[in-house]
Amino acid sequence: MYEGSPEPVKPNFAPPKGLRGGSRGPAWTIAAVSVEHYENFPVASVLCPPALRPAIAAIYWYARTADDIADEGDAPPALRLADLVAYREDLAAVCADRAASPRWAKVFGPLRAAIRAHALPQPLLADLLDAFAQDVVQQRYADRAELLDYCRRSANPVGRLLLHLYGIADADALRRSDAICSALQLANFWQDLSIDTARGRLYVPLADCAAHGVAAQALLAREDSAAIRALVGAELAWTRTLMHAGAPLVHAIPGRAGWELRLVVQGGLRILERIEALGHASLQTRPRLRTVDAPRLLWRALFMRSDPGTLQRSAA
């Protein structure tokens, strides 16, 4: 599946939906364009400056293909890890401006051009592979700090790559981008509880489970109880605080990309509201955004206000 050529990216001006149909996926990009596999990796819309569209599409296909290697199909873990090693070797080749192997030529050809044109930082691209490899072997997280470390590699690099493309490198912007990306990743975890637990994968920190008197096995069995719903509610509150911490970044991103980021932030917050509307029962029902949410997202994006003190309130 993941060795096939990338399909065309089709603009579809639906609101952001959550990071993807599974559980991982890079966080914010350049417009509210829904792609079937990564539901909230919007690519190359009219909000994206034309000069950056090839680079953004190249980053998308690089990340999506690596995620497919780690998570799709029925290959055994050892084969997935071996393929990710080969994929990393191709990344090293194109970062050195050498040709990659023919196996993923339609991924690494465009990525090599993007690296050459924009000097994309190799460590950020490599961090994504670290996270995907981790998903092959790790299905539990001890506490919030460990989960955020995963987000640091699974989601935050994409935001930093995009800031790099826009020439933004100040420390406050990077921290706020990280907060948004981690919050989007967390929102997707809580959105996809029913999907991940069916796969035996649990992103709810075990320390939080213990604090609410919830056994991990109860989540994996998709039980419904007041304690489980309270646990989900606590994760939503944490995620919302993190998103608000990063939200002032929308005022630092110039032009159309800043407006796109407003929509992505509001889409992530709206997913949290959808889970709340279910009574925090996303373990039983997966919520999603729909076309009817678009006017609300647009209105909220239009009237976003800066809150410069929020970054300090994002502690886990």
DRENDO-1510 file (C-alpha; in Angstrom, 1 decimal, always signed):
<recs>
REC; n; res; u; v; w
REC; 1; MET; +0.0; +0.0; +0.0 .
REC; 2; TYR; +2.6; +2.5; +1.1 .
REC; 3; GLU; +4.9; +1.8; -1.9 .
REC; 4; GLY; +2.4; +3.1; -4.4 .
REC; 5; SER; +2.6; +6.5; -5.9 .
REC; 6; PRO; +1.0; +9.4; -4.1 .
REC; 7; GLU; -2.5; +10.2; -5.3 .
REC; 8; PRO; -3.3; +13.8; -6.3 .
REC; 9; VAL; -4.1; +16.2; -3.4 .
REC; 10; LYS; -7.7; +17.3; -3.9 .
REC; 11; PRO; -8.8; +20.6; -2.4 .
REC; 12; ASN; -12.0; +20.2; -0.4 .
REC; 13; PHE; -12.9; +23.2; +1.7 .
REC; 14; ALA; -14.4; +21.3; +4.6 .
REC; 15; PRO; -13.5; +22.4; +8.1 .
REC; 16; PRO; -10.6; +20.6; +9.9 .
REC; 17; LYS; -11.7; +17.3; +11.3 .
REC; 18; GLY; -9.1; +16.0; +13.6 .
REC; 19; LEU; -5.7; +14.8; +12.5 .
REC; 20; ARG; -6.6; +11.6; +10.7 .
REC; 21; GLY; -8.8; +8.6; +10.6 .
REC; 22; GLY; -6.3; +6.7; +12.8 .
REC; 23; SER; -4.4; +8.3; +15.6 .
REC; 24; ARG; -1.3; +10.0; +14.5 .
REC; 25; GLY; -0.5; +12.5; +11.9 .
REC; 26; PRO; +1.2; +15.8; +11.6 .
REC; 27; ALA; -0.7; +18.8; +13.0 .
REC; 28; TRP; -1.3; +22.1; +11.3 .
REC; 29; THR; -0.5; +23.0; +7.7 .
REC; 30; ILE; -1.7; +25.4; +5.2 .
REC; 31; ALA; -5.5; +25.3; +4.7 .
REC; 32; ALA; -8.7; +23.6; +5.6 .
REC; 33; VAL; -8.4; +20.9; +2.9 .
REC; 34; SER; -9.6; +17.5; +4.0 .
REC; 35; VAL; -7.6; +14.4; +2.8 .
REC; 36; GLU; -9.1; +11.0; +3.4 .
REC; 37; HIS; -6.3; +9.4; +5.3 .
REC; 38; TYR; -5.0; +12.3; +7.3 .
REC; 39; GLU; -8.2; +14.1; +8.0 .
REC; 40; ASN; -6.6; +17.3; +9.3 .
REC; 41; PHE; -3.4; +17.5; +7.2 .
REC; 42; PRO; -4.7; +20.2; +4.8 .
REC; 43; VAL; -2.5; +20.6; +1.8 .
REC; 44; ALA; -2.0; +23.2; -0.9 .
REC; 45; SER; -5.3; +25.2; -0.9 .
REC; 46; VAL; -5.9; +28.7; -2.1 .
REC; 47; LEU; -4.8; +29.9; +1.3 .
REC; 48; CYS; -1.3; +28.5; +0.7 .
REC; 49; PRO; +1.2; +30.8; -1.1 .
REC; 50; PRO; +1.8; +29.1; -4.4 .
REC; 51; ALA; +5.6; +29.1; -4.0 .
REC; 52; LEU; +5.3; +26.9; -0.9 .
REC; 53; ARG; +2.7; +24.4; -2.1 .
REC; 54; PRO; +5.2; +21.9; -3.6 .
REC; 55; ALA; +7.2; +21.9; -0.4 .
REC; 56; ILE; +4.2; +21.5; +1.8 .
REC; 57; ALA; +2.8; +18.6; -0.4 .
REC; 58; ALA; +6.3; +17.0; -0.2 .
REC; 59; ILE; +6.3; +17.1; +3.6 .
REC; 60; TYR; +2.8; +15.7; +3.7 .
REC; 61; TRP; +3.6; +12.7; +1.4 .
REC; 62; TYR; +6.8; +12.0; +3.3 .
REC; 63; ALA; +5.0; +11.9; +6.6 .
REC; 64; ARG; +1.9; +10.1; +5.4 .
REC; 65; THR; +4.0; +7.4; +3.7 .
REC; 66; ALA; +6.1; +6.8; +6.8 .
REC; 67; ASP; +3.0; +6.6; +8.9 .
REC; 68; ASP; +1.5; +4.0; +6.6 .
REC; 69; ILE; +4.7; +2.0; +6.9 .
REC; 70; ALA; +4.3; +2.0; +10.7 .
REC; 71; ASP; +0.5; +1.6; +11.0 .
REC; 72; GLU; -1.3; +0.3; +7.9 .
REC; 73; GLY; -1.7; -3.2; +6.6 .
REC; 74; ASP; -0.8; -6.4; +8.3 .
REC; 75; ALA; +3.0; -6.5; +8.1 .
REC; 76; PRO; +4.7; -7.8; +11.3 .
REC; 77; PRO; +6.4; -5.2; +13.6 .
REC; 78; ALA; +9.9; -6.4; +12.6 .
REC; 79; LEU; +9.2; -5.7; +8.9 .
REC; 80; ARG; +7.7; -2.3; +9.7 .
REC; 81; LEU; +10.8; -1.3; +11.6 .
REC; 82; ALA; +13.1; -2.6; +8.9 .
REC; 83; ASP; +11.2; -0.6; +6.3 .
REC; 84; LEU; +11.4; +2.5; +8.5 .
REC; 85; VAL; +15.2; +2.0; +8.7 .
REC; 86; ALA; +15.3; +1.9; +4.9 .
REC; 87; TYR; +13.1; +5.0; +4.7 .
REC; 88; ARG; +15.4; +6.8; +7.0 .
REC; 89; GLU; +18.3; +5.9; +4.8 .
REC; 90; ASP; +16.5; +7.5; +1.8 .
REC; 91; LEU; +15.9; +10.6; +3.9 .
REC; 92; ALA; +19.6; +10.8; +4.7 .
REC; 93; ALA; +20.4; +10.5; +1.0 .
REC; 94; VAL; +18.2; +13.3; -0.1 .
REC; 95; CYS; +19.3; +15.5; +2.8 .
REC; 96; ALA; +22.8; +15.0; +1.4 .
REC; 97; ASP; +21.5; +15.9; -2.1 .
REC; 98; ARG; +21.9; +12.3; -3.3 .
REC; 99; ALA; +19.3; +10.2; -5.1 .
REC; 100; ALA; +17.2; +8.0; -2.9 .
REC; 101; SER; +16.4; +4.4; -3.7 .
REC; 102; PRO; +13.7; +3.8; -6.3 .
REC; 103; ARG; +11.4; +2.3; -3.7 .
REC; 104; TRP; +9.8; +5.5; -2.7 .
REC; 105; ALA; +11.0; +7.7; -5.5 .
REC; 106; LYS; +7.7; +9.6; -5.8 .
REC; 107; VAL; +8.1; +10.6; -2.1 .
REC; 108; PHE; +11.8; +11.4; -2.0 .
REC; 109; GLY; +12.1; +13.1; -5.4 .
REC; 110; PRO; +9.8; +16.0; -4.4 .
REC; 111; LEU; +11.2; +16.0; -0.9 .
REC; 112; ARG; +14.8; +16.3; -2.2 .
REC; 113; ALA; +13.6; +19.3; -4.3 .
REC; 114; ALA; +12.0; +20.9; -1.3 .
REC; 115; ILE; +15.1; +20.4; +0.9 .
REC; 116; ARG; +17.2; +21.9; -1.8 .
REC; 117; ALA; +14.9; +24.9; -2.3 .
REC; 118; HIS; +14.1; +25.6; +1.4 .
REC; 119; ALA; +16.9; +24.0; +3.4 .
REC; 120; LEU; +14.4; +22.0; +5.4 .
REC; 121; PRO; +16.0; +20.8; +8.7 .
REC; 122; GLN; +16.8; +17.1; +8.6 .
REC; 123; PRO; +16.4; +16.6; +12.4 .
REC; 124; LEU; +12.7; +17.7; +12.2 .
REC; 125; LEU; +12.1; +15.2; +9.4 .
REC; 126; ALA; +13.9; +12.5; +11.3 .
REC; 127; ASP; +11.9; +13.1; +14.5 .
REC; 128; LEU; +8.8; +12.1; +12.6 .
REC; 129; LEU; +10.3; +8.7; +11.8 .
REC; 130; ASP; +11.3; +8.3; +15.5 .
REC; 131; ALA; +7.7; +8.8; +16.5 .
REC; 132; PHE; +6.3; +6.4; +13.8 .
REC; 133; ALA; +8.8; +3.7; +14.9 .
REC; 134; GLN; +7.8; +4.2; +18.5 .
REC; 135; ASP; +4.2; +3.5; +17.6 .
REC; 136; VAL; +5.2; +0.1; +16.3 .
REC; 137; VAL; +6.6; -0.9; +19.7 .
REC; 138; GLN; +4.9; +1.2; +22.3 .
REC; 139; GLN; +1.2; +1.0; +23.1 .
REC; 140; ARG; +1.1; +2.6; +26.6 .
REC; 141; TYR; +2.3; +6.0; +28.1 .
REC; 142; ALA; +3.1; +6.3; +31.8 .
REC; 143; ASP; +2.2; +10.0; +32.3 .
REC; 144; ARG; +1.6; +13.2; +30.5 .
REC; 145; ALA; +5.3; +14.1; +30.2 .
REC; 146; GLU; +5.9; +10.8; +28.3 .
REC; 147; LEU; +2.9; +11.5; +26.0 .
REC; 148; LEU; +4.1; +15.0; +25.3 .
REC; 149; ASP; +7.5; +13.7; +24.4 .
REC; 150; TYR; +5.8; +11.5; +21.8 .
REC; 151; CYS; +3.9; +14.6; +20.5 .
REC; 152; ARG; +7.2; +16.5; +20.4 .
REC; 153; ARG; +8.3; +14.1; +17.6 .
REC; 154; SER; +5.0; +13.0; +16.1 .
REC; 155; ALA; +3.3; +16.4; +15.7 .
REC; 156; ASN; +5.5; +19.4; +16.6 .
REC; 157; PRO; +8.1; +18.9; +13.8 .
REC; 158; VAL; +5.5; +19.7; +11.2 .
REC; 159; GLY; +4.6; +23.1; +12.8 .
REC; 160; ARG; +8.3; +23.9; +13.0 .
REC; 161; LEU; +8.9; +22.9; +9.4 .
REC; 162; LEU; +6.1; +25.3; +8.4 .
REC; 163; LEU; +7.5; +28.1; +10.5 .
REC; 164; HIS; +10.8; +27.4; +8.8 .
REC; 165; LEU; +9.1; +27.8; +5.4 .
REC; 166; TYR; +7.7; +31.2; +6.5 .
REC; 167; GLY; +11.0; +32.4; +7.9 .
REC; 168; ILE; +9.8; +32.5; +11.5 .
REC; 169; ALA; +12.2; +31.2; +14.0 .
REC; 170; ASP; +11.8; +33.2; +17.3 .
REC; 171; ALA; +11.5; +31.2; +20.5 .
REC; 172; ASP; +8.0; +32.3; +21.4 .
REC; 173; ALA; +6.6; +31.3; +18.0 .
REC; 174; LEU; +8.3; +27.9; +18.2 .
REC; 175; ARG; +6.9; +27.3; +21.7 .
REC; 176; ARG; +3.4; +28.3; +20.6 .
REC; 177; SER; +3.6; +26.2; +17.5 .
REC; 178; ASP; +4.6; +23.2; +19.7 .
REC; 179; ALA; +1.6; +23.9; +22.0 .
REC; 180; ILE; -0.8; +24.0; +19.0 .
REC; 181; CYS; +0.6; +20.8; +17.4 .
REC; 182; SER; +0.6; +18.9; +20.6 .
REC; 183; ALA; -2.9; +20.0; +21.4 .
REC; 184; LEU; -4.1; +18.9; +18.0 .
REC; 185; GLN; -2.4; +15.5; +18.5 .
REC; 186; LEU; -4.0; +15.1; +21.9 .
REC; 187; ALA; -7.4; +16.1; +20.6 .
REC; 188; ASN; -7.1; +13.4; +18.0 .
REC; 189; PHE; -6.2; +10.9; +20.6 .
REC; 190; TRP; -9.4; +11.7; +22.6 .
REC; 191; GLN; -11.4; +11.8; +19.3 .
REC; 192; ASP; -10.1; +8.4; +18.3 .
REC; 193; LEU; -10.4; +6.5; +21.6 .
REC; 194; SER; -12.7; +3.9; +20.1 .
REC; 195; ILE; -10.4; +3.3; +17.2 .
REC; 196; ASP; -7.1; +3.1; +19.1 .
REC; 197; THR; -8.4; +0.9; +21.9 .
REC; 198; ALA; -9.7; -1.6; +19.3 .
REC; 199; ARG; -6.1; -1.8; +18.1 .
REC; 200; GLY; -4.8; -2.4; +21.7 .
REC; 201; ARG; -3.3; +1.1; +21.7 .
REC; 202; LEU; -3.9; +3.4; +24.7 .
REC; 203; TYR; -2.7; +7.0; +24.7 .
REC; 204; VAL; -4.5; +8.0; +27.9 .
REC; 205; PRO; -1.6; +8.3; +30.4 .
REC; 206; LEU; -1.6; +5.5; +33.0 .
REC; 207; ALA; -1.1; +8.0; +35.8 .
REC; 208; ASP; -4.3; +9.8; +34.8 .
REC; 209; CYS; -6.1; +6.5; +34.7 .
REC; 210; ALA; -4.9; +5.7; +38.2 .
REC; 211; ALA; -5.9; +9.2; +39.5 .
REC; 212; HIS; -9.5; +8.5; +38.3 .
REC; 213; GLY; -9.7; +5.0; +39.5 .
REC; 214; VAL; -9.9; +3.6; +35.9 .
REC; 215; ALA; -8.1; +0.4; +34.9 .
REC; 216; ALA; -6.4; +0.5; +31.5 .
REC; 217; GLN; -8.2; -2.8; +30.7 .
REC; 218; ALA; -11.5; -1.0; +31.2 .
REC; 219; LEU; -10.6; +1.4; +28.5 .
REC; 220; LEU; -9.3; -1.3; +26.2 .
REC; 221; ALA; -12.6; -3.1; +26.7 .
REC; 222; ARG; -14.5; +0.1; +25.8 .
REC; 223; GLU; -16.5; +0.1; +29.0 .
REC; 224; ASP; -18.7; +3.0; +29.9 .
REC; 225; SER; -18.7; +4.5; +33.4 .
REC; 226; ALA; -18.8; +7.8; +35.2 .
REC; 227; ALA; -15.1; +7.5; +36.1 .
REC; 228; ILE; -14.1; +6.9; +32.5 .
REC; 229; ARG; -16.1; +9.9; +31.3 .
REC; 230; ALA; -14.5; +12.0; +34.1 .
REC; 231; LEU; -11.1; +10.9; +32.9 .
REC; 232; VAL; -11.9; +11.9; +29.3 .
REC; 233; GLY; -13.1; +15.2; +30.6 .
REC; 234; ALA; -9.8; +15.8; +32.4 .
REC; 235; GLU; -7.9; +15.1; +29.2 .
REC; 236; LEU; -10.0; +17.5; +27.3 .
REC; 237; ALA; -9.4; +20.3; +29.9 .
REC; 238; TRP; -5.6; +19.7; +29.6 .
REC; 239; THR; -5.8; +19.8; +25.9 .
REC; 240; ARG; -7.8; +23.0; +25.8 .
REC; 241; THR; -5.4; +24.7; +28.1 .
REC; 242; LEU; -2.5; +23.7; +25.8 .
REC; 243; MET; -4.4; +24.9; +22.7 .
REC; 244; HIS; -5.1; +28.3; +24.3 .
REC; 245; ALA; -1.4; +28.5; +25.2 .
REC; 246; GLY; -0.4; +28.3; +21.5 .
REC; 247; ALA; -3.3; +30.2; +20.0 .
REC; 248; PRO; -1.6; +33.7; +20.1 .
REC; 249; LEU; +0.7; +32.3; +17.3 .
REC; 250; VAL; -2.1; +33.0; +14.8 .
REC; 251; HIS; -1.4; +36.8; +15.2 .
REC; 252; ALA; +2.3; +36.2; +14.3 .
REC; 253; ILE; +1.8; +34.2; +11.1 .
REC; 254; PRO; +1.4; +36.6; +8.1 .
REC; 255; GLY; -1.3; +36.7; +5.5 .
REC; 256; ARG; -3.4; +33.8; +4.4 .
REC; 257; ALA; -1.5; +31.2; +6.4 .
REC; 258; GLY; -2.4; +33.0; +9.6 .
REC; 259; TRP; -6.0; +32.8; +8.8 .
REC; 260; GLU; -5.6; +29.1; +8.0 .
REC; 261; LEU; -4.0; +28.5; +11.4 .
REC; 262; ARG; -7.0; +30.3; +13.0 .
REC; 263; LEU; -9.3; +27.7; +11.4 .
REC; 264; VAL; -7.1; +24.8; +12.4 .
REC; 265; VAL; -7.0; +26.0; +16.1 .
REC; 266; GLN; -10.8; +26.5; +16.1 .
REC; 267; GLY; -11.3; +23.1; +14.5 .
REC; 268; GLY; -9.3; +21.4; +17.2 .
REC; 269; LEU; -11.2; +23.3; +19.9 .
REC; 270; ARG; -14.5; +22.3; +18.2 .
REC; 271; ILE; -13.6; +18.6; +18.3 .
REC; 272; LEU; -13.2; +19.0; +22.1 .
REC; 273; GLU; -16.7; +20.5; +22.2 .
REC; 274; ARG; -18.1; +17.6; +20.1 .
REC; 275; ILE; -16.6; +15.1; +22.6 .
REC; 276; GLU; -18.2; +17.1; +25.5 .
REC; 277; ALA; -21.5; +17.1; +23.7 .
REC; 278; LEU; -21.3; +13.3; +23.8 .
REC; 279; GLY; -21.0; +13.4; +27.5 .
REC; 280; HIS; -17.3; +12.5; +27.1 .
REC; 281; ALA; -18.3; +9.2; +25.6 .
REC; 282; SER; -15.8; +9.2; +22.7 .
REC; 283; LEU; -14.8; +5.7; +23.8 .
REC; 284; GLN; -18.2; +4.6; +22.4 .
REC; 285; THR; -18.7; +7.1; +19.5 .
REC; 286; ARG; -16.2; +8.9; +17.4 .
REC; 287; PRO; -17.1; +12.5; +17.0 .
REC; 288; ARG; -16.3; +14.5; +13.9 .
REC; 289; LEU; -16.8; +18.0; +12.4 .
REC; 290; ARG; -19.2; +18.5; +9.6 .
REC; 291; THR; -20.1; +21.1; +7.1 .
REC; 292; VAL; -22.5; +22.7; +9.5 .
REC; 293; ASP; -19.6; +23.5; +11.8 .
REC; 294; ALA; -18.0; +25.7; +9.1 .
REC; 295; PRO; -19.8; +29.0; +9.9 .
REC; 296; ARG; -19.1; +28.6; +13.6 .
REC; 297; LEU; -15.4; +28.0; +12.9 .
REC; 298; LEU; -15.2; +31.0; +10.5 .
REC; 299; TRP; -16.9; +33.3; +13.0 .
REC; 300; ARG; -14.6; +32.2; +15.8 .
REC; 301; ALA; -11.5; +32.5; +13.7 .
REC; 302; LEU; -12.5; +36.0; +12.7 .
REC; 303; PHE; -12.7; +37.2; +16.2 .
REC; 304; MET; -9.8; +35.4; +17.8 .
REC; 305; ARG; -8.0; +37.6; +20.3 .
REC; 306; SER; -4.4; +37.6; +21.5 .
REC; 307; ASP; -3.8; +36.3; +25.1 .
REC; 308; PRO; -0.1; +36.8; +25.7 .
REC; 309; GLY; -0.1; +35.2; +29.1 .
REC; 310; THR; -1.4; +31.8; +28.2 .
REC; 311; LEU; +1.9; +30.1; +27.4 .
REC; 312; GLN; +2.8; +29.8; +31.0 .
REC; 313; ARG; -0.5; +28.1; +31.8 .
REC; 314; SER; +0.3; +25.1; +29.5 .
REC; 315; ALA; +2.1; +23.0; +32.1 .
REC; 316; ALA; +1.2; +19.3; +32.1 .
</recs>
